[in-house]
C-alpha cells in the first residue's frame, strides 16, 4: 500500500475498523475499549460517507465494563453477515475473553453475548461459501507467545453459527512474515480466486505498523507469505501507524480496504481510512507477484 492518504472517512477515535457488505449497503464497526455504549456500528452506501446506526452493546445486561482500565475493555471487533444474520465477534480484555453477538438488523437490537473458547485478542470470522467450502465457518484470533519479544501466532477453530460456539481441532495458521516478526495480529480470512487469503497486521500499532498477506490452497493451511510483503509498509507520510486492514468487495467487483491510521500531531489518536486494493495480473497468490493495497483514498473519492 503506497501513495497519499486523504482525510479519514471516520475521523476521531475510530480504531480497528471492520467492514462487510450486504447488497449495496456497507456496515462497519470499530473498537471502543472501556467506553459504553460499546462497539459503534455505522452504515454507508459508498464507503466514504458513514452514518452511525447505534452500538452493538447498548444495555448493561450484555456486558459489564465497570473497572475496565483505559485502552483495555473491548478490542478489535469483526462484523460479518451470513444467511440473514449479522455476527459480530470481539474480545473483552481483562474479562472472560472472546464473545459473539448477533442481530438481523445492524441497528439492533443485538443479542446477549455468547462466550467463545480460546485465548488472545483480535478475533475474526470467515464464512466459507465457496464450491468446496461446505458452508463451514471459521473463527481466528491472535494470541501472545512471548510478550517481551512481541511474538504472537494466529490460530483458528471451526465456528458453528447456529449454536454460536467453537468446535473441533485448533489450527495454527501463521506466526509472521519473517522469523523476527513482531506482533502478528488482526487476522482476517477471505476466499479469493479459488484460494484462501490471510491478511494480518504486523510490527505493533506504532510507526512500524504494517499489513502482510499469506495464501493457502486449503483454509487450514499451510499459509505462505506473498512476495513483496508487507503489502502495506510502515508509512512515513502525512498519516502514520497505518494497518489493521479489512477487505470488502464492491458491487462492481472492485476491492477496498478499511484500516486505521494516525495523523501526526493530532490528539484524537487512531482513525478509520479507506484504500483501494490492487490484485496484480488479476490473480491471487505468490505466483501472481505482488499484492497491492494502493492509492489510498480519502473524502471525495
Order of alpha helices (4+ residues) and beta strands (2+ residues): beta-beta-beta-beta-beta-beta-beta-beta-beta-beta-beta-beta-beta-beta-beta-beta-beta-beta-beta-beta
